[in-house]
Amino acid sequence: MIKSKYSYSLLTFAVLNLSMISVHANDDTNDLAKASQNPISSLISVPFEFNNNFNTGPEDAYFQQLSIKPVLPMTLNENWSLVNRAILPVLYQEGLVRGQEDKWGLGDLTYQGFITPAKPGKVIWGIGPSVVAPLGTNDRFSSDKWSIGPNAVVLTMPGRWVIGALVSNVWDVAGDSDAADVNSFTAQYFINYNMDNGWYVTTAPLISANWEANSSQRWTVPVGAGVGRIFKIGKQPINAKLAGYYNVEKPDFGSEYNIQASITFLFPK
């Protein structure tokens, strides 16, 4: 991890330079872009998502998260598929209050499974379990609880658009009895408009709620947008994206705004 308040500038520089690489547009570019924006497509992908969070807590601390989020679809039979998603965060956080030490390490591992029709219609959907394993390497980055719950996604892809939402809620079922209870909700709507030569504009804020917190500390609600591009390095398709979000609602210790840069390796069948 890059332990600097200015690491986001390096990530931004990298994404912008990658996006300038020549892309050979063809009839498959738009289809590949839309498949990469569909959380439950048949496309194997390995995203690396850098989230750079600023002005966290009373000391305006910096918090960086690299999320490794591989997606592996599987065919169950001629009618149904199972899309497997994992999220492994690698974290660095400055001390939130004066005197608290900086820390870095792994966060809890999340698995999401979606059972979805193998031949979807105009409305694409999937539903399945979400499981959180307490693999965080320190108390600041882990709930110390095993948690489970449902997740669901629905989307549609008319013309150049990809529009949908993914929701999940997990509750703790085992773990450290002294740790705080877990009842956590996330919702991510996504709106993508695909343009020529692999370019697209996007908004995909991650809204979250901690139902165990009091009402004034419960919600994190970001707003913002970004731009991305599908291109190739050699024969390898890549999806690069840069976005920014401002939290219009957040807990007192929550981050004020976020710069997000991602690189996704795509593996079409």
Residue pairs with C-beta under 8 A, 6 or more apart in sequence:
1 64
1 66
1 90
1 91
1 92
1 104
2 10
2 64
2 92
3 64
3 92
3 102
3 104
4 62
5 54
5 62
7 52
7 64
8 50
8 52
8 259
8 261
11 50
11 52
11 259
11 261
12 242
12 259
12 261
14 261
14 263
15 240
15 241
15 242
15 261
15 262
15 263
16 242
18 231
18 233
18 238
18 240
18 263
19 228
19 229
19 231
19 240
19 242
21 231
21 232
21 233
22 231
23 29
23 197
23 198
23 229
23 230
23 231
23 232
24 232
25 196
25 197
25 198
29 197
29 198
29 230
30 160
30 194
32 43
32 230
32 237
32 266
32 268
33 192
33 194
33 198
33 200
33 230
33 239
34 157
34 162
34 192
34 194
35 41
35 42
35 43
35 266
35 268
36 43
36 45
36 230
36 239
36 264
36 266
37 162
37 190
37 192
37 194
37 200
37 202
38 124
38 155
38 157
38 162
38 164
39 71
39 83
39 85
39 114
39 126
39 153
39 155
39 164
39 166
40 73
40 81
40 83
40 114
40 116
40 124
40 126
40 153
41 73
41 83
42 73
42 81
42 269
43 71
43 73
43 266
43 267
43 268
43 269
44 71
44 72
44 73
44 266
44 267
44 269
45 70
45 71
45 239
45 264
45 265
45 266
45 267
46 68
46 69
46 70
46 71
46 264
46 265
46 267
47 67
47 68
47 69
47 70
47 71
47 239
47 262
47 263
47 264
47 265
48 66
48 67
48 68
48 69
48 262
48 263
48 264
49 66
49 67
49 69
49 260
49 261
49 262
50 64
50 65
50 66
50 260
50 261
50 262
51 64
51 65
51 66
51 67
51 258
51 259
51 260
52 62
52 63
52 64
52 258
52 259
52 260
52 261
53 62
53 63
53 64
53 65
53 255
53 257
53 258
54 60
54 62
54 255
54 256
54 257
54 258
54 259
55 61
55 255
55 256
55 257
56 62
56 63
56 93
56 94
56 96
56 253
56 254
56 255
56 256
57 96
57 97
57 253
58 96
58 97
58 98
58 253
59 94
59 95
59 96
59 97
59 98
61 93
61 94
61 95
61 96
62 93
62 94
63 91
63 92
63 93
63 94
63 255
64 91
64 92
64 93
65 89
65 90
65 91
65 92
65 107
66 89
66 90
66 91
67 87
67 88
67 89
67 90
68 86
68 87
68 88
68 89
68 90
69 85
69 86
69 87
69 88
70 85
70 86
71 83
71 84
71 85
72 83
72 84
72 85
73 81
73 82
73 83
73 84
74 81
74 82
74 83
74 84
75 81
75 118
76 82
76 115
76 118
77 118
78 118
79 117
79 118
79 119
80 115
80 116
80 117
80 118
81 115
81 116
81 117
81 118
82 113
82 114
82 115
82 116
82 128
83 113
83 114
83 116
83 126
84 111
84 112
84 113
85 111
85 112
85 113
85 114
86 109
86 110
86 111
86 112
87 109
87 110
87 112
88 106
88 107
88 109
89 106
89 107
89 108
89 141
90 104
90 105
90 106
90 107
91 103
91 104
91 105
91 106
91 107
91 141
92 102
92 103
92 104
93 102
93 103
93 104
93 140
93 141
94 102
95 101
95 102
96 253
103 138
103 140
103 141
105 136
105 137
105 138
105 141
106 135
106 136
106 137
106 141
107 135
107 136
107 141
107 142
108 132
108 133
108 134
108 135
108 136
108 141
108 142
108 143
109 132
109 133
109 135
110 130
110 131
110 132
110 133
111 129
111 130
111 131
111 132
111 133
112 128
112 129
112 130
112 151
112 168
113 128
113 129
113 130
114 126
114 127
114 128
114 151
114 152
114 153
115 126
115 127
115 128
116 124
116 125
116 126
116 127
117 124
117 125
122 156
122 158
123 154
123 155
123 156
124 154
124 155
124 156
124 157
124 164
125 152
125 153
125 154
125 155
126 152
126 153
127 150
127 151
127 152
127 153
128 150
128 151
128 152
129 148
129 149
129 150
129 151
130 148
130 149
130 150
130 151
130 168
130 170
131 146
131 147
131 148
131 170
132 143
132 145
132 146
132 147
132 148
132 170
132 182
133 146
134 142
134 143
134 144
134 145
134 146
134 175
134 176
135 142
136 142
136 143
136 144
143 172
143 175
143 179
143 180
143 182
144 175
144 176
144 179
145 172
145 173
145 174
145 175
145 176
145 179
145 181
145 182
146 172
146 173
146 174
146 175
147 170
147 171
147 172
147 173
147 182
147 184
148 170
148 171
148 173
149 168
149 169
149 170
149 171
150 168
150 169
151 166
151 167
151 168
151 169
152 166
152 167
152 168
153 164
153 165
153 166
153 167
154 164
154 165
155 162
155 163
155 164
155 165
155 190
156 162
156 163
156 164
157 163
160 193
160 194
160 195
161 191
161 192
161 193
161 194
162 190
162 191
162 192
162 194
163 190
163 191
163 192
164 189
164 190
165 187
165 188
165 189
165 190
166 187
166 188
166 190
167 185
167 186
167 187
167 188
168 185
168 186
168 187
169 183
169 184
169 185
169 186
170 182
170 183
170 184
171 182
171 183
172 179
172 181
172 182
172 183
180 212
181 212
182 212
183 210
183 211
183 212
184 208
184 209
184 210
184 211
185 208
185 209
185 210
185 211
186 206
186 207
186 208
186 209
187 206
187 207
187 208
188 204
188 205
188 206
188 207
189 203
189 204
189 205
189 207
190 202
190 203
190 204
191 202
191 203
191 204
192 200
192 201
192 202
192 204
193 200
193 201
193 202
194 200
195 201
197 229
198 229
198 230
198 231
199 227
199 228
199 229
200 227
200 228
200 229
200 230
201 225
201 226
201 227
201 228
202 225
202 226
202 227
202 228
202 241
202 243
203 224
203 225
203 226
203 243
204 226
204 243
205 221
205 222
205 223
205 224
205 245
206 222
207 219
207 220
207 221
207 222
208 219
208 220
209 218
209 219
209 220
210 217
210 218
210 251
211 218
213 251
217 251
217 252
218 251
219 249
219 250
220 247
220 249
220 250
220 251
220 254
221 247
221 248
221 249
221 250
222 245
222 246
222 247
222 248
222 258
223 245
223 246
223 248
224 243
224 244
224 245
224 246
224 258
225 243
225 244
226 241
226 242
226 243
226 244
226 260
227 241
227 242
227 243
228 239
228 240
228 241
228 242
229 239
229 240
229 241
230 237
230 238
230 239
230 266
231 237
231 238
231 240
232 238
236 265
236 266
237 265
237 266
237 267
237 268
238 263
238 264
238 265
238 266
239 262
239 263
239 264
239 266
240 262
240 263
240 264
241 260
241 261
241 262
241 264
242 259
242 260
242 261
243 259
243 260
243 261
244 257
244 258
244 259
244 260
245 257
245 258
245 260
246 256
246 257
246 258
247 254
247 255
247 256
247 257
247 258
250 256
